[in-house]
Amino acid sequence: GKHWTVNEVRALIRIWSDKNIQQQLEGTVRNKKIFEQVAARLQKFGIDRDWKQCRTKYKNLKHEYKSVKSAQDSGSTSKSMKFFNELDAIL
């Protein structure tokens, strides 16, 4: 799919930081319905992404966050990512 812009990722993170969404995501692996909600909310921001794109981006961000976090925990500062602080607040 097409690349996510900074604004799109920010919007995704904003929705993800919603306590309600977080609780739903914590309890499930089969999360298509949740990501359909996320996609619908992105649409309100004028962002056209389907639930699969949202889920993939979510997984990628989470994976990237975890690898940066574990690098930092082991004392390495070479790894960083754009939205680390935002994700750190959520995760």
C-alpha positions as CSV (number, residue, x, y, z in Angstrom):
1,G,0.0,0.0,0.0
2,K,1.0,3.6,-0.1
3,H,3.2,5.0,2.5
4,W,1.7,6.5,5.7
5,T,2.3,10.2,6.1
6,V,3.4,11.7,9.5
7,N,-0.1,13.1,9.9
8,E,-1.7,9.7,9.2
9,V,0.6,8.0,11.7
10,R,-0.1,10.7,14.3
11,A,-3.9,10.2,13.8
12,L,-3.5,6.4,14.1
13,I,-1.5,6.9,17.4
14,R,-4.1,9.3,18.7
15,I,-6.9,6.8,18.1
16,W,-4.7,4.0,19.5
17,S,-4.1,6.0,22.7
18,D,-7.8,5.9,23.4
19,K,-8.2,3.8,26.5
20,N,-11.2,2.1,25.1
21,I,-9.3,1.0,22.0
22,Q,-6.3,-0.1,24.1
23,Q,-8.4,-2.3,26.3
24,Q,-10.0,-3.9,23.3
25,L,-6.6,-4.5,21.7
26,E,-5.1,-6.0,24.9
27,G,-7.6,-8.7,25.2
28,T,-7.6,-10.1,21.7
29,V,-5.7,-11.4,18.7
30,R,-8.7,-11.5,16.4
31,N,-8.9,-7.8,16.2
32,K,-10.4,-7.1,12.8
33,K,-13.5,-5.4,14.3
34,I,-11.3,-3.1,16.4
35,F,-9.3,-2.1,13.4
36,E,-12.5,-1.5,11.4
37,Q,-13.4,1.0,14.1
38,V,-9.9,2.5,13.9
39,A,-10.2,2.8,10.1
40,A,-13.7,4.4,10.5
41,R,-12.3,7.0,12.9
42,L,-9.3,7.7,10.6
43,Q,-11.9,8.4,7.9
44,K,-13.3,11.2,10.0
45,F,-9.9,12.8,9.8
46,G,-10.1,12.4,6.1
47,I,-7.6,9.5,6.1
48,D,-8.6,6.6,3.8
49,R,-7.1,3.4,5.1
50,D,-8.7,0.0,5.4
51,W,-8.6,-2.1,8.6
52,K,-5.8,-4.3,7.2
53,Q,-3.6,-1.3,6.6
54,C,-4.3,0.0,10.1
55,R,-3.5,-3.4,11.7
56,T,-0.3,-3.7,9.7
57,K,0.8,-0.2,10.6
58,Y,-0.1,-0.9,14.3
59,K,1.9,-4.1,14.3
60,N,4.9,-2.5,12.6
61,L,4.9,0.5,15.0
62,K,4.6,-1.8,18.0
63,H,7.5,-4.0,16.7
64,E,9.7,-1.1,15.9
65,Y,8.9,0.4,19.3
66,K,9.8,-2.9,21.1
67,S,13.1,-3.2,19.3
68,V,14.1,0.4,20.0
69,K,13.0,0.0,23.6
70,S,15.0,-3.2,24.1
71,A,18.1,-1.6,22.5
72,Q,17.7,1.3,24.9
73,D,17.3,-1.0,27.9
74,S,20.6,-2.7,26.9
75,G,22.3,0.7,26.8
76,S,22.4,1.3,23.1
77,T,21.3,4.7,21.9
78,S,21.9,4.0,18.2
79,K,18.3,2.9,17.6
80,S,15.6,5.4,17.5
81,M,12.2,6.0,15.9
82,K,10.1,8.9,15.0
83,F,7.1,8.3,17.3
84,F,8.9,6.7,20.2
85,N,7.7,9.1,22.9
86,E,4.1,8.9,21.8
87,L,4.2,5.1,21.8
88,D,6.1,5.0,25.0
89,A,3.2,6.8,26.6
90,I,0.8,4.2,25.4
91,L,2.8,1.0,25.7
